[in-house]
Amino acid sequence: MQSLGSSSSTSTAAKGRFSMFRISGPGMLIFIFAFTVAVIFAANQNDVVGWIVAIVAGAWLALAAFVVFSIQRAAKKAGARLDEAQNAFNAATGRAPTPGSVDHGGTRVVSEGRGSESVRDMKLDHSFKIVQVQVRVVEEERAKGDAADQDTIRRALETMEITATNARDMIKSSGGGDEPVSGTIID
């Protein structure tokens, strides 16, 4: 499994375009051949049935061309939207844009942290925000005095316990051992 930001995803898109050409090429050649043969027979025999066959073959050729070109145009649009979404994802996660993609403006991260640590730090930050929200819920309920909803307080405390356990597991898993966590303390 590859990440969205890998350079091999662009080679996959190029292979997809090439396979689209390979699929449409032989089919179109068959329709062109059938149309050419029908027109030649119709012209040689000057027969009504030959001209009807030529018209039917021409209609099938036109329909096949319409379908092939519509699918190719839709595939190009879908590829452009996929590249746009991939670049938005890369920008949101702090990765560089996909090579060969169009920049539509916006914010770009200049320096990148270490991938796994920055994701872990974002998850830990989210966990701390959850705990802060739940503390505020408990404080609001406690301020109500006797009218406080004890179920709300219990659920908030339970959420804080689960979140703290998950955050501690993230810290433990990053080092791989039971040694103390090291890092920079920011005031």
MDAnalysis code that builds the backbone (N, CA, C; Angstrom):
import MDAnalysis as mda
import numpy as np

u = mda.Universe.empty(561, n_residues=187, atom_resindex=np.repeat(np.arange(187), 3), trajectory=True)
u.add_TopologyAttr("name", ["N", "CA", "C"] * 187)
u.add_TopologyAttr("resid", np.arange(1, 188))
u.add_TopologyAttr("resname", ["MET", "GLN", "SER", "LEU", "GLY", "SER", "SER", "SER", "SER", "THR", "SER", "THR", "ALA", "ALA", "LYS", "GLY", "ARG", "PHE", "SER", "MET", "PHE", "ARG", "ILE", "SER", "GLY", "PRO", "GLY", "MET", "LEU", "ILE", "PHE", "ILE", "PHE", "ALA", "PHE", "THR", "VAL", "ALA", "VAL", "ILE", "PHE", "ALA", "ALA", "ASN", "GLN", "ASN", "ASP", "VAL", "VAL", "GLY", "TRP", "ILE", "VAL", "ALA", "ILE", "VAL", "ALA", "GLY", "ALA", "TRP", "LEU", "ALA", "LEU", "ALA", "ALA", "PHE", "VAL", "VAL", "PHE", "SER", "ILE", "GLN", "ARG", "ALA", "ALA", "LYS", "LYS", "ALA", "GLY", "ALA", "ARG", "LEU", "ASP", "GLU", "ALA", "GLN", "ASN", "ALA", "PHE", "ASN", "ALA", "ALA", "THR", "GLY", "ARG", "ALA", "PRO", "THR", "PRO", "GLY", "SER", "VAL", "ASP", "HIS", "GLY", "GLY", "THR", "ARG", "VAL", "VAL", "SER", "GLU", "GLY", "ARG", "GLY", "SER", "GLU", "SER", "VAL", "ARG", "ASP", "MET", "LYS", "LEU", "ASP", "HIS", "SER", "PHE", "LYS", "ILE", "VAL", "GLN", "VAL", "GLN", "VAL", "ARG", "VAL", "VAL", "GLU", "GLU", "GLU", "ARG", "ALA", "LYS", "GLY", "ASP", "ALA", "ALA", "ASP", "GLN", "ASP", "THR", "ILE", "ARG", "ARG", "ALA", "LEU", "GLU", "THR", "MET", "GLU", "ILE", "THR", "ALA", "THR", "ASN", "ALA", "ARG", "ASP", "MET", "ILE", "LYS", "SER", "SER", "GLY", "GLY", "GLY", "ASP", "GLU", "PRO", "VAL", "SER", "GLY", "THR", "ILE", "ILE", "ASP"])
u.atoms.positions = np.array([
    [0.847, -1.160, 0.000],
    [0.000, 0.000, 0.000],
    [0.892, 1.222, 0.000],
    [0.559, 2.233, -0.811],
    [1.381, 3.410, -0.948],
    [0.619, 4.620, -0.450],
    [1.376, 5.607, 0.019],
    [0.731, 6.818, 0.486],
    [0.319, 7.663, -0.707],
    [-0.570, 8.616, -0.454],
    [-1.047, 9.469, -1.528],
    [0.062, 10.338, -2.091],
    [1.060, 10.640, -1.297],
    [2.102, 11.548, -1.727],
    [3.239, 10.891, -2.467],
    [3.226, 9.606, -2.708],
    [4.353, 8.935, -3.336],
    [4.406, 9.249, -4.814],
    [5.609, 9.210, -5.359],
    [5.776, 9.544, -6.773],
    [5.304, 8.418, -7.675],
    [5.117, 7.224, -7.156],
    [4.662, 6.120, -7.988],
    [3.201, 6.266, -8.370],
    [2.447, 7.125, -7.665],
    [1.049, 7.316, -8.033],
    [0.931, 8.028, -9.366],
    [1.908, 8.900, -9.702],
    [1.851, 9.566, -10.997],
    [2.176, 8.594, -12.115],
    [3.059, 7.631, -11.848],
    [3.339, 6.640, -12.883],
    [2.142, 5.726, -13.092],
    [1.359, 5.481, -12.047],
    [0.145, 4.688, -12.178],
    [-0.861, 5.416, -13.053],
    [-0.962, 6.744, -12.875],
    [-1.882, 7.519, -13.706],
    [-1.439, 7.486, -15.164],
    [-0.131, 7.552, -15.397],
    [0.362, 7.492, -16.768],
    [0.071, 6.124, -17.380],
    [0.211, 5.062, -16.596],
    [-0.108, 3.726, -17.100],
    [-1.591, 3.623, -17.422],
    [-2.442, 4.263, -16.602],
    [-3.877, 4.241, -16.837],
    [-4.230, 4.916, -18.153],
    [-3.574, 6.046, -18.458],
    [-3.834, 6.723, -19.717],
    [-3.377, 5.858, -20.877],
    [-2.218, 5.195, -20.727],
    [-1.711, 4.350, -21.784],
    [-2.643, 3.168, -22.011],
    [-3.158, 2.581, -20.931],
    [-4.058, 1.445, -21.094],
    [-5.370, 1.888, -21.737],
    [-5.811, 3.122, -21.461],
    [-7.015, 3.641, -22.106],
    [-6.785, 3.716, -23.610],
    [-5.589, 4.160, -24.034],
    [-5.272, 4.224, -25.453],
    [-5.230, 2.826, -26.047],
    [-4.653, 1.882, -25.297],
    [-4.566, 0.507, -25.803],
    [-5.946, -0.101, -25.954],
    [-6.858, 0.210, -25.044],
    [-8.196, -0.366, -25.110],
    [-8.978, 0.262, -26.261],
    [-8.878, 1.567, -26.418],
    [-9.678, 2.239, -27.440],
    [-9.103, 2.041, -28.834],
    [-7.810, 1.831, -28.974],
    [-7.179, 1.701, -30.291],
    [-7.712, 0.546, -31.126],
    [-7.634, -0.704, -30.670],
    [-8.109, -1.831, -31.484],
    [-9.613, -1.767, -31.779],
    [-10.394, -1.352, -30.814],
    [-11.833, -1.248, -31.035],
    [-12.166, -0.230, -32.105],
    [-11.512, 0.914, -32.031],
    [-11.731, 1.946, -33.042],
    [-11.256, 1.472, -34.410],
    [-10.141, 0.758, -34.462],
    [-9.640, 0.247, -35.737],
    [-10.625, -0.734, -36.366],
    [-11.253, -1.559, -35.554],
    [-12.245, -2.510, -36.074],
    [-13.427, -1.758, -36.669],
    [-13.917, -0.728, -35.964],
    [-15.040, 0.046, -36.484],
    [-14.650, 0.797, -37.762],
    [-13.462, 1.353, -37.808],
    [-13.008, 2.061, -39.010],
    [-12.878, 1.082, -40.177],
    [-12.332, -0.090, -39.907],
    [-12.194, -1.108, -40.948],
    [-13.566, -1.532, -41.477],
    [-14.510, -1.785, -40.563],
    [-15.859, -2.195, -40.980],
    [-16.521, -1.094, -41.796],
    [-16.358, 0.149, -41.388],
    [-16.947, 1.261, -42.127],
    [-16.328, 1.377, -43.516],
    [-15.005, 1.257, -43.596],
    [-14.320, 1.354, -44.889],
    [-14.754, 0.233, -45.827],
    [-14.821, -0.985, -45.314],
    [-15.255, -2.129, -46.141],
    [-16.691, -1.922, -46.606],
    [-17.570, -1.456, -45.716],
    [-18.972, -1.248, -46.083],
    [-19.090, -0.174, -47.157],
    [-18.328, 0.908, -47.026],
    [-18.391, 1.974, -48.028],
    [-17.853, 1.474, -49.373],
    [-16.763, 0.713, -49.372],
    [-16.190, 0.192, -50.621],
    [-17.171, -0.746, -51.306],
    [-17.773, -1.676, -50.560],
    [-18.747, -2.596, -51.155],
    [-19.970, -1.837, -51.680],
    [-20.416, -0.846, -50.914],
    [-21.579, -0.077, -51.340],
    [-21.265, 0.698, -52.614],
    [-20.070, 1.253, -52.701],
    [-19.697, 2.026, -53.893],
    [-19.502, 1.106, -55.095],
    [-18.922, -0.070, -54.885],
    [-18.686, -0.995, -55.995],
    [-19.981, -1.572, -56.535],
    [-20.891, -1.933, -55.678],
    [-22.105, -2.611, -56.133],
    [-23.245, -1.633, -56.380],
    [-23.118, -0.415, -55.844],
    [-24.149, 0.593, -56.005],
    [-25.515, 0.015, -55.635],
    [-25.546, -0.667, -54.501],
    [-26.722, -1.383, -54.048],
    [-27.283, -0.669, -52.819],
    [-28.599, -0.683, -52.657],
    [-29.247, -0.037, -51.518],
    [-28.844, -0.716, -50.216],
    [-28.769, -2.037, -50.197],
    [-28.387, -2.767, -48.994],
    [-26.957, -2.404, -48.585],
    [-26.066, -2.270, -49.535],
    [-24.687, -1.878, -49.244],
    [-24.611, -0.506, -48.609],
    [-25.427, 0.437, -49.137],
    [-25.421, 1.780, -48.551],
    [-26.053, 1.777, -47.160],
    [-27.049, 0.943, -46.931],
    [-27.632, 0.839, -45.580],
    [-26.598, 0.286, -44.604],
    [-25.848, -0.737, -45.043],
    [-24.791, -1.292, -44.198],
    [-23.730, -0.219, -43.925],
    [-23.403, 0.567, -44.932],
    [-22.414, 1.636, -44.746],
    [-22.913, 2.681, -43.748],
    [-24.185, 3.026, -43.827],
    [-24.756, 4.007, -42.883],
    [-24.751, 3.446, -41.464],
    [-25.145, 2.179, -41.317],
    [-25.139, 1.551, -39.985],
    [-23.709, 1.492, -39.433],
    [-22.753, 1.094, -40.277],
    [-21.363, 1.037, -39.824],
    [-20.861, 2.425, -39.448],
    [-21.257, 3.435, -40.227],
    [-20.865, 4.811, -39.905],
    [-21.459, 5.276, -38.585],
    [-22.715, 4.900, -38.330],
    [-23.356, 5.269, -37.061],
    [-22.642, 4.604, -35.884],
    [-22.304, 3.320, -36.057],
    [-21.560, 2.640, -34.986],
    [-20.192, 3.277, -34.784],
    [-19.536, 3.681, -35.852],
    [-18.235, 4.351, -35.745],
    [-18.369, 5.671, -35.003],
    [-19.400, 6.441, -35.343],
    [-19.626, 7.715, -34.657],
    [-19.933, 7.495, -33.174],
    [-20.753, 6.491, -32.874],
    [-21.080, 6.193, -31.476],
    [-19.839, 5.752, -30.704],
    [-19.036, 4.887, -31.312],
    [-17.816, 4.416, -30.647],
    [-16.850, 5.572, -30.414],
    [-16.704, 6.445, -31.399],
    [-15.816, 7.596, -31.241],
    [-16.318, 8.507, -30.122],
    [-17.635, 8.741, -30.082],
    [-18.206, 9.577, -29.027],
    [-17.941, 8.980, -27.646],
    [-18.165, 7.684, -27.500],
    [-17.960, 7.018, -26.210],
    [-16.489, 7.076, -25.796],
    [-15.591, 6.757, -26.716],
    [-14.162, 6.735, -26.386],
    [-13.688, 8.124, -25.980],
    [-14.053, 9.133, -26.780],
    [-13.578, 10.478, -26.467],
    [-14.240, 11.031, -25.210],
    [-15.483, 10.664, -24.945],
    [-16.142, 11.087, -23.705],
    [-15.465, 10.465, -22.490],
    [-15.146, 9.196, -22.582],
    [-14.484, 8.516, -21.470],
    [-13.096, 9.101, -21.242],
    [-12.361, 9.385, -22.316],
    [-11.031, 9.968, -22.158],
    [-11.118, 11.358, -21.537],
    [-12.084, 12.167, -21.960],
    [-12.244, 13.507, -21.397],
    [-12.628, 13.411, -19.907],
    [-13.541, 12.490, -19.577],
    [-13.941, 12.309, -18.180],
    [-12.770, 11.802, -17.348],
    [-11.946, 10.923, -17.921],
    [-10.782, 10.419, -17.192],
    [-9.777, 11.532, -16.929],
    [-9.601, 12.426, -17.890],
    [-8.692, 13.565, -17.677],
    [-9.213, 14.480, -16.575],
    [-10.531, 14.757, -16.595],
    [-11.117, 15.599, -15.552],
    [-11.000, 14.935, -14.188],
    [-11.276, 13.636, -14.138],
    [-11.169, 12.911, -12.866],
    [-9.720, 12.898, -12.386],
    [-8.782, 12.725, -13.303],
    [-7.368, 12.752, -12.926],
    [-6.960, 14.107, -12.386],
    [-7.462, 15.179, -13.000],
    [-7.152, 16.524, -12.513],
    [-7.743, 16.748, -11.127],
    [-8.970, 16.287, -10.920],
    [-9.579, 16.437, -9.588],
    [-8.858, 15.581, -8.548],
    [-8.420, 14.395, -8.958],
    [-7.675, 13.543, -8.040],
    [-6.351, 14.205, -7.675],
    [-5.660, 14.782, -8.667],
    [-4.415, 15.500, -8.373],
    [-4.663, 16.676, -7.442],
    [-5.766, 17.397, -7.680],
    [-6.104, 18.537, -6.826],
    [-6.376, 18.082, -5.391],
    [-7.138, 16.998, -5.249],
    [-7.433, 16.474, -3.912],
    [-6.162, 15.944, -3.248],
    [-5.313, 15.307, -4.037],
    [-4.064, 14.778, -3.493],
    [-3.167, 15.911, -3.026],
    [-3.098, 16.994, -3.794],
    [-2.290, 18.137, -3.381],
    [-2.875, 18.806, -2.139],
    [-4.198, 18.866, -2.044],
    [-4.822, 19.432, -0.847],
    [-4.503, 18.562, 0.360],
    [-4.556, 17.245, 0.183],
    [-4.205, 16.333, 1.272],
    [-2.739, 16.503, 1.661],
    [-1.874, 16.582, 0.655],
    [-0.448, 16.756, 0.928],
    [-0.183, 18.068, 1.656],
    [-0.881, 19.134, 1.253],
    [-0.708, 20.421, 1.926],
    [-1.203, 20.344, 3.366],
    [-2.301, 19.623, 3.585],
    [-2.858, 19.511, 4.939],
    [-1.953, 18.696, 5.853],
    [-1.259, 17.722, 5.294],
    [-0.390, 16.889, 6.117],
    [1.048, 17.369, 6.119],
    [1.328, 18.463, 5.401],
    [2.668, 19.035, 5.418],
    [3.621, 18.386, 4.444],
    [3.115, 17.750, 3.425],
    [3.972, 17.137, 2.408],
    [4.087, 18.055, 1.210],
    [5.081, 17.788, 0.388],
    [5.261, 18.564, -0.837],
    [4.195, 18.171, -1.844],
    [3.840, 19.094, -2.774],
    [2.855, 18.739, -3.794],
    [3.359, 17.622, -4.696],
    [2.435, 16.944, -5.345],
    [2.781, 15.860, -6.257],
    [3.546, 16.432, -7.446],
    [4.640, 15.783, -7.875],
    [5.386, 16.292, -9.032],
    [4.513, 16.324, -10.274],
    [4.650, 17.398, -11.048],
    [3.890, 17.535, -12.278],
    [2.476, 18.026, -12.078],
    [2.136, 18.432, -10.865],
    [0.779, 18.887, -10.617],
    [0.712, 20.399, -10.733],
    [-0.503, 20.892, -10.898],
    [-0.725, 22.319, -11.038],
    [-0.977, 22.894, -9.657],
    [-0.328, 24.047, -9.374],
    [-0.516, 24.705, -8.092],
    [-1.633, 25.729, -8.231],
    [-2.681, 25.606, -7.428],
    [-3.804, 26.524, -7.484],
    [-3.715, 27.564, -6.371],
    [-2.528, 27.799, -5.838],
    [-2.379, 28.764, -4.763],
    [-2.639, 28.116, -3.424],
    [-2.617, 28.936, -2.392],
    [-2.885, 28.417, -1.058],
    [-1.622, 28.383, -0.235],
    [-1.713, 27.788, 0.917],
    [-0.602, 27.734, 1.851],
    [0.264, 26.530, 1.558],
    [1.548, 26.724, 1.631],
    [2.475, 25.620, 1.406],
    [3.419, 25.557, 2.607],
    [3.650, 24.360, 3.120],
    [4.561, 24.151, 4.227],
    [5.983, 24.183, 3.690],
    [6.828, 25.006, 4.316],
    [8.191, 25.154, 3.830],
    [9.086, 24.071, 4.392],
    [8.966, 23.788, 5.686],
    [9.801, 22.741, 6.269],
    [8.912, 21.638, 6.794],
    [9.411, 20.444, 6.680],
    [8.656, 19.272, 7.095],
    [9.316, 18.654, 8.311],
    [8.499, 18.221, 9.264],
    [9.032, 17.493, 10.405],
    [9.183, 16.031, 10.047],
    [9.575, 15.258, 11.020],
    [9.640, 13.818, 10.774],
    [8.219, 13.286, 10.714],
    [7.918, 12.525, 9.669],
    [6.553, 12.106, 9.358],
    [5.814, 11.439, 10.489],
    [6.352, 10.358, 11.028],
    [5.618, 9.608, 12.037],
    [5.481, 10.395, 13.332],
    [6.495, 11.178, 13.673],
    [6.413, 11.961, 14.906],
    [5.410, 13.098, 14.770],
    [5.341, 13.732, 13.586],
    [4.403, 14.836, 13.441],
    [2.966, 14.323, 13.485],
    [2.695, 13.158, 12.927],
    [1.352, 12.579, 12.988],
    [1.018, 12.225, 14.431],
    [1.987, 11.633, 15.126],
    [1.773, 11.295, 16.529],
    [1.526, 12.559, 17.342],
    [2.299, 13.615, 17.072],
    [2.112, 14.864, 17.799],
    [0.739, 15.468, 17.532],
    [0.274, 15.365, 16.286],
    [-1.071, 15.871, 15.979],
    [-2.133, 15.069, 16.736],
    [-1.958, 13.750, 16.810],
    [-2.914, 12.916, 17.535],
    [-2.897, 13.238, 19.033],
    [-1.695, 13.438, 19.571],
    [-1.595, 13.796, 20.988],
    [-2.237, 15.154, 21.245],
    [-2.005, 16.111, 20.363],
    [-2.613, 17.424, 20.501],
    [-4.135, 17.310, 20.497],
    [-4.644, 16.490, 19.608],
    [-6.095, 16.272, 19.549],
    [-6.599, 15.643, 20.852],
    [-5.844, 14.710, 21.377],
    [-6.245, 14.073, 22.644],
    [-6.301, 15.097, 23.768],
    [-5.309, 15.984, 23.817],
    [-5.309, 17.016, 24.863],
    [-6.480, 17.975, 24.689],
    [-6.840, 18.284, 23.459],
    [-7.993, 19.152, 23.218],
    [-9.277, 18.479, 23.695],
    [-9.380, 17.185, 23.455],
    [-10.564, 16.453, 23.927],
    [-10.653, 16.534, 25.446],
    [-9.538, 16.331, 26.116],
    [-9.534, 16.395, 27.579],
    [-9.924, 17.791, 28.045],
    [-9.413, 18.836, 27.372],
    [-9.769, 20.203, 27.757],
    [-11.267, 20.459, 27.606],
    [-11.850, 19.964, 26.529],
    [-13.293, 20.145, 26.324],
    [-14.069, 19.420, 27.414],
    [-13.647, 18.218, 27.751],
    [-14.369, 17.457, 28.776],
    [-14.221, 18.099, 30.157],
    [-13.058, 18.691, 30.438],
    [-12.881, 19.413, 31.710],
    [-13.868, 20.571, 31.772],
    [-14.020, 21.282, 30.651],
    [-14.966, 22.394, 30.619],
    [-16.394, 21.892, 30.839],
    [-16.747, 20.729, 30.280],
    [-18.084, 20.160, 30.483],
    [-18.305, 19.857, 31.966],
    [-17.303, 19.238, 32.588],
    [-17.425, 18.910, 34.021],
    [-17.567, 20.189, 34.846],
    [-16.769, 21.206, 34.542],
    [-16.850, 22.472, 35.299],
    [-18.216, 23.128, 35.139],
    [-18.766, 23.103, 33.919],
    [-20.092, 23.689, 33.697],
    [-21.161, 22.943, 34.482],
    [-21.056, 21.630, 34.519],
    [-22.046, 20.842, 35.264],
    [-21.890, 21.054, 36.769],
    [-20.656, 21.131, 37.237],
    [-20.430, 21.351, 38.675],
    [-20.922, 22.721, 39.099],
    [-20.875, 23.695, 38.186],
    [-21.327, 25.048, 38.515],
    [-22.843, 25.096, 38.712],
    [-23.554, 24.130, 38.205],
    [-25.010, 24.089, 38.363],
    [-25.416, 23.681, 39.773],
    [-24.478, 23.153, 40.520],
    [-24.772, 22.755, 41.893],
    [-25.565, 21.473, 41.963],
    [-26.697, 21.501, 42.689],
    [-27.521, 20.303, 42.857],
    [-28.229, 19.904, 41.559],
    [-28.381, 20.820, 40.613],
    [-29.075, 20.527, 39.356],
    [-28.139, 19.892, 38.321],
    [-26.904, 19.610, 38.712],
    [-25.918, 19.048, 37.778],
    [-26.351, 17.656, 37.325],
    [-26.106, 17.387, 36.068],
    [-26.430, 16.083, 35.490],
    [-25.244, 15.150, 35.753],
    [-25.432, 14.212, 36.650],
    [-24.347, 13.314, 37.044],
    [-23.936, 12.377, 35.899],
    [-24.877, 12.025, 35.027],
    [-24.537, 11.179, 33.874],
    [-23.589, 11.906, 32.926],
    [-23.822, 13.192, 32.714],
    [-22.937, 13.977, 31.850],
    [-21.540, 14.045, 32.440],
    [-21.448, 14.253, 33.748],
    [-20.144, 14.303, 34.414],
    [-19.448, 12.946, 34.312],
    [-20.213, 11.878, 34.546],
    [-19.632, 10.533, 34.458],
    [-19.121, 10.240, 33.051],
    [-19.911, 10.599, 32.016],
    [-19.476, 10.369, 30.621],
    [-18.243, 11.200, 30.289],
    [-18.186, 12.432, 30.768],
    [-17.027, 13.290, 30.498],
    [-15.776, 12.714, 31.151],
    [-15.903, 12.236, 32.384],
    [-14.752, 11.633, 33.064],
    [-14.321, 10.340, 32.368],
    [-15.289, 9.567, 31.917],
    [-14.971, 8.338, 31.193],
    [-14.246, 8.658, 29.873],
    [-14.711, 9.691, 29.173],
    [-14.052, 10.115, 27.930],
    [-12.624, 10.565, 28.198],
    [-12.429, 11.310, 29.282],
    [-11.068, 11.752, 29.633],
    [-10.174, 10.560, 29.940],
    [-10.702, 9.560, 30.642],
    [-9.912, 8.384, 30.973],
    [-9.505, 7.616, 29.709],
    [-10.458, 7.415, 28.792],
    [-10.166, 6.696, 27.547],
    [-9.151, 7.473, 26.714],
    [-9.351, 8.787, 26.609],
    [-8.450, 9.619, 25.809],
    [-7.050, 9.624, 26.398],
    [-6.942, 9.728, 27.718],
    [-5.629, 9.718, 28.357],
    [-4.932, 8.375, 28.155],
    [-5.674, 7.297, 28.238],
    [-5.091, 5.966, 28.011],
    [-4.578, 5.839, 26.582],
    [-5.371, 6.289, 25.634],
    [-4.935, 6.233, 24.233],
    [-3.706, 7.098, 23.997],
    [-3.673, 8.276, 24.601],
    [-2.522, 9.168, 24.424],
    [-1.269, 8.553, 25.039],
    [-1.404, 7.943, 26.204],
    [-0.242, 7.290, 26.822],
    [0.253, 6.137, 25.960],
    [-0.677, 5.400, 25.336],
    [-0.273, 4.311, 24.435],
    [0.487, 4.844, 23.229],
    [0.091, 6.012, 22.721],
    [0.807, 6.613, 21.592],
    [2.221, 6.998, 21.996],
    [2.372, 7.512, 23.200],
    [3.704, 7.900, 23.674],
    [4.568, 6.666, 23.859],
    [4.019, 5.611, 24.435],
    [4.784, 4.387, 24.650],
    [5.192, 3.761, 23.324],
    [4.283, 3.740, 22.348],
    [4.573, 3.061, 21.092],
    [5.616, 3.799, 20.273],
    [5.785, 5.099, 20.481],
    [6.745, 5.837, 19.667],
    [8.178, 5.478, 20.033],
    [8.460, 5.234, 21.308],
    [9.817, 4.903, 21.732],
    [10.107, 3.421, 21.636],
    [9.107, 2.610, 21.723],
    [9.284, 1.178, 21.629],
    [9.661, 0.524, 22.949],
    [9.903, 1.288, 23.994],
    [10.274, 0.701, 25.270],
    [9.557, 1.387, 26.406],
    [9.982, 1.049, 27.642],
    [9.351, 1.632, 28.812],
    [10.175, 2.761, 29.408],
    [11.225, 3.229, 28.683],
    [12.034, 4.316, 29.207],
    [11.243, 5.617, 29.200],
    [11.684, 6.603, 29.989],
    [10.950, 7.871, 30.059],
    [10.929, 8.579, 28.703],
    [9.891, 9.383, 28.515],
    [9.743, 10.135, 27.273],
    [10.750, 11.269, 27.262],
    [11.423, 11.461, 26.128],
    [12.366, 12.556, 25.996],
    [11.834, 13.535, 24.986],
    [12.239, 14.794, 25.105],
    [11.792, 15.803, 24.151],
    [12.017, 17.186, 24.690],
    [11.448, 18.158, 24.035],
    [11.605, 19.560, 24.411],
    [10.341, 20.016, 25.109],
    [10.532, 20.686, 26.241],
    [9.402, 21.238, 26.976],
    [9.191, 22.665, 26.503],
    [7.970, 22.965, 26.089],
    [7.626, 24.290, 25.589],
    [6.686, 24.921, 26.607],
    [7.051, 26.091, 27.094],
    [6.197, 26.808, 28.059],
    [5.204, 27.683, 27.360],
])
